Amino acid sequence: MPRFDDQTVLVTGGTGGQGSSHVRAFHAEGANVVIGAIDAERGAALADELGTRARFTHLDVTDESSWSAAVLAAESTFGALHVLVNNAGVQNPPAPIEKTDQATWSRILDVNLTGTFLGIKVTAPALRRAAGGAIVNIASTMGLGGTAHYAPYVASKWAVRGLTHTAALELGRDHIRVNTIHPGVIATPFIQEPAAGATAAIADFYSPEPFAIPRLGEPADVTRLLLFLASSDASFITGSEYVIDGGLLLGPALQAETG
Ligand SMILES: NC(=O)c1ccc[n+]([C@@H]2O[C@H](COP(=O)([O-])OP(=O)(O)OC[C@H]3O[C@@H](n4cnc5c(N)ncnc54)[C@H](O)[C@@H]3O)[C@@H](O)[C@H]2O)c1
C-alpha cells in the first residue's frame, strides 16, 4: 500500500542525481511532489513526465523569499505540506584551508547550511498547519570526520547535524520529526568533480574496491532510507543520523597484498 497517499513532499535540488530519484519514488508511493530546483527546464520536464500530483517550483535554497514561494506553491496546489527533504547541496573545488578563498567558503555554507536552516524555518509553520510531518536533511559521511581539501563542505555538513538535533528538539511537540542521512559516495554528477589533490573524479578518489560492500552507492539506496524516515514507519525516530555508505567509514575491508 502506498505510504504517502494524500501527503505532499517538497524535495530541494529535485532535479539532481539523488533529488530526482527521491521525487520519483515519493510520487510512485502516492505523494504529491513539489520539485524545488534552480534548473527550470529540467524541473518542468520532470513534473511533465510525472503528470498529475507533480509540480515544479523555482527554489534557490539560499533565498528566503524563494522558500516562501515554494511553500505557497505546495499549499495552494495540494492543500498542505507534510514532508521536506533538504537535499540541495554543492561541493567546494578541492583546496587546502590556506588556499580556500572566503567567497568559496561562503558559497558552500550558504547552500548547504543556510539553505537547510531556511528550509526548516520557512516550512515549519506549514508542517504545523498540516498537523505534523517530517524533515530529512541530507548531510554526508564527510560531516562525521575530516577530509583534507574539503573544509567548507565538511564544515557545512557537520553543522547540518547540530541544526537537525536542535530542530528535532524545537519541533517534536508539534509532531514534526527531523532526521539526517549521511550518504557515502553515491553515483551522481556530484562525484564527477575532481578529487582532492588530483584531477581524478571523486569516484576514483574513493574507489569502492576496499569497502565492505565494494560498489558505489546508487541514488535509489539513499531514496529507500529517506522514504522510511519520512514515513509513519519512523514515527518514533527524531534527531537521528543514518549513515548509508557501504561500509566506507569502517575503513578498508581488504588488506593490500604483501610479499
Ligand atoms: N553524490 C555523493 O557522493 C554525495 C555524498 C554525500 C552527500 N551528498 C549530498 O547529497 C545531496 C544531493 O547531491 P547529488 O549527489 O544528487 O548531487 P547533484 O549535483 O546531482 O545534485 C545537487 C542538486 O543541488 C542543486 N542546487 C545547488 N545549489 C542550489 C541552490 N542554491 N538552490 C537549490 N538547489 C541547488 C543542484 O542544482 C542539483 O540539482 C547533496 O546535499 C550532497 O551534498 C552527495
The ligand as a Gaussian input file, in Angstrom:
#p B3LYP/6-31G(d) Opt

LIG

0 1
 N       26.878000      12.112000      -4.524000
 C       27.543000      11.879000      -3.397000
 O       28.523000      11.117000      -3.358000
 C       27.105000      12.528000      -2.110000
 C       27.647000      12.045000      -0.917000
 C       27.229000      12.590000       0.294000
 C       26.275000      13.584000       0.303000
 N       25.764000      14.054000      -0.879000
 C       24.747000      15.088000      -0.789000
 O       23.584000      14.641000      -1.444000
 C       22.826000      15.768000      -1.901000
 C       22.395000      15.562000      -3.344000
 O       23.560000      15.534000      -4.170000
 P       23.653000      14.682000      -5.527000
 O       24.615000      13.592000      -5.292000
 O       22.293000      14.357000      -6.023000
 O       24.362000      15.760000      -6.465000
 P       23.783000      16.597000      -7.720000
 O       24.871000      17.543000      -8.070000
 O       23.280000      15.668000      -8.756000
 O       22.530000      17.380000      -7.100000
 C       22.658000      18.523000      -6.303000
 C       21.472000      19.428000      -6.607000
 O       21.519000      20.607000      -5.789000
 C       21.076000      21.679000      -6.591000
 N       21.451000      23.000000      -6.061000
 C       22.689000      23.545000      -5.979000
 N       22.600000      24.802000      -5.475000
 C       21.278000      25.033000      -5.225000
 C       20.548000      26.127000      -4.694000
 N       21.164000      27.280000      -4.333000
 N       19.198000      26.007000      -4.572000
 C       18.575000      24.863000      -4.947000
 N       19.204000      23.807000      -5.473000
 C       20.552000      23.887000      -5.603000
 C       21.695000      21.410000      -7.960000
 O       21.035000      22.155000      -8.973000
 C       21.474000      19.905000      -8.068000
 O       20.205000      19.620000      -8.632000
 C       23.712000      16.992000      -1.658000
 O       23.307000      17.641000      -0.469000
 C       25.097000      16.400000      -1.468000
 O       25.918000      17.222000      -0.654000
 C       26.160000      13.558000      -2.076000

